[in-house]
Amino acid sequence: MRWLDRLMGRDTAPLDIKARMAEAYEAAGRHDYAVALDIWAELAHAGVARAQNNVGACFAEGLGVERDLKLARRWLELAAASGDAVGQRNLAALDFKGEDREPDYAAAARNYRAAAEQGDGPAQDMLSWMLLEGEVVPRDLLEARRWAEAAARQGV
């Protein structure tokens, strides 16, 4: 009874996440952010953390949609909570800049560290800088060097 399956929502084919993400990245590569955002939104609503990050990034930068930092934060928080390193880094940047609210340097440091520990080069670089400066987190030159070297190994 296909009509009953459709009625009950059981007729939907499973998402091919890898193929849909590739399609979205291809659209973004053409600067067709509206198409990319449509795909990422579908995946983000299905709980795909990297898609949640990408939707958040689109709202943060105004790519394919009007810039909306509140929506950006909401999506980036979901991605970061799911453990997506890029989502953690992007949320950290939002916290650090404080464009949508007062800067929260402690939250920025936590999220940069979480992303850095997962091997995210730009987060490693930023965490290194924060540790070197010592204004946001306690100054630790040895740890700053360790993170700077980790970032450098990735070409950052």
C-alpha positions in Angstrom: 0.0 0.0 0.0 2.3 2.8 -1.3 -0.3 5.5 -0.7 -0.4 4.5 3.0 3.4 4.6 3.2 3.4 8.1 1.7 0.7 9.2 4.0 2.6 7.9 7.0 5.9 9.5 5.8 7.5 6.1 5.2 7.9 6.5 1.4 10.8 8.9 1.5 14.1 7.5 0.2 17.0 7.8 2.6 19.2 10.9 2.0 22.4 10.2 0.2 24.3 12.7 2.4 27.6 12.4 0.6 26.1 13.0 -2.9 23.9 15.8 -1.6 26.9 17.5 0.1 28.9 17.2 -3.1 26.1 18.7 -5.1 25.9 21.6 -2.6 29.7 22.2 -2.7 29.6 22.2 -6.5 26.8 24.8 -6.4 28.8 26.9 -3.9 31.9 26.6 -6.1 29.8 28.3 -8.8 28.8 30.9 -6.3 25.2 29.6 -6.6 24.7 29.9 -2.8 20.9 29.8 -3.0 21.0 26.3 -4.5 23.7 25.2 -2.0 21.8 26.6 0.9 18.6 24.7 -0.2 20.5 21.5 -0.1 22.4 22.2 3.1 19.1 23.3 4.8 17.5 19.9 3.9 20.5 18.1 5.3 20.8 20.4 8.3 17.2 19.7 9.3 18.0 16.0 9.1 20.8 16.5 11.7 23.9 16.6 9.5 26.4 18.6 11.5 28.5 19.9 8.6 25.4 21.0 6.8 24.3 22.8 10.0 27.7 24.6 10.0 27.3 25.5 6.3 23.8 26.9 6.8 25.2 28.9 9.7 28.1 30.2 7.6 25.7 31.3 4.9 23.6 33.3 7.3 26.8 34.7 8.9 28.2 35.9 5.6 24.9 36.6 3.7 25.6 34.0 1.1 22.4 33.1 -0.8 20.4 34.7 2.0 20.1 37.9 3.8 22.7 38.1 6.6 21.2 37.1 9.9 23.6 36.6 12.8 21.0 35.2 15.1 20.1 32.4 12.7 23.8 31.9 12.0 24.5 31.5 15.7 21.6 29.0 16.1 22.9 26.8 13.3 26.5 27.1 14.4 25.5 26.1 17.9 23.9 23.0 16.6 26.9 22.1 14.5 29.3 22.7 17.4 27.2 20.7 19.8 27.3 17.8 17.4 31.1 18.0 17.5 31.7 19.5 14.0 35.2 21.1 14.2 34.4 23.7 11.5 31.2 24.5 13.3 33.1 24.9 16.6 35.6 27.2 14.9 32.9 29.3 13.2 31.0 29.6 16.5 34.2 30.6 18.2 34.8 33.4 15.7 31.2 34.7 16.2 31.8 34.6 20.0 35.2 36.3 19.6 34.0 39.1 17.3 30.8 39.8 19.2 28.9 41.1 16.2 25.5 39.7 17.4 26.1 40.2 21.1 28.9 41.1 23.6 32.1 39.2 22.8 32.4 36.0 24.9 36.2 35.3 24.8 35.9 32.4 27.2 33.4 30.7 25.0 35.5 31.5 21.9 38.6 29.9 23.6 36.6 26.8 24.5 35.3 26.3 21.0 38.7 27.1 19.3 40.3 24.5 21.7 37.6 21.9 20.9 38.1 22.4 17.1 41.9 22.5 17.5 41.9 19.2 19.4 40.1 17.7 16.4 42.8 18.9 14.1 41.3 22.0 12.7 44.3 24.1 11.5 42.8 27.6 11.6 41.5 26.8 15.1 44.9 25.6 16.1 46.4 28.8 14.8 43.9 31.0 16.6 44.3 29.1 19.9 48.0 29.5 19.6 47.6 33.3 19.2 45.3 33.4 22.2 47.8 31.5 24.3 50.6 33.7 23.1 48.8 36.9 23.9 47.5 35.8 27.2 44.6 38.2 27.3 41.8 35.7 26.8 43.3 32.6 28.3 46.3 32.4 30.6 49.6 32.9 28.7 51.3 29.7 28.0 54.2 29.9 25.5 54.9 26.2 25.3 51.3 25.3 24.6 51.1 28.3 22.1 54.1 26.9 20.3 52.7 23.4 20.2 49.5 24.6 18.6 51.3 26.9 16.2 53.4 23.9 15.1 50.3 21.8 14.7 48.7 24.5 12.5 51.9 24.9 10.5 52.0 21.2 9.7 48.6 21.7 8.0 49.9 24.7 6.1 48.1 27.3 8.1 
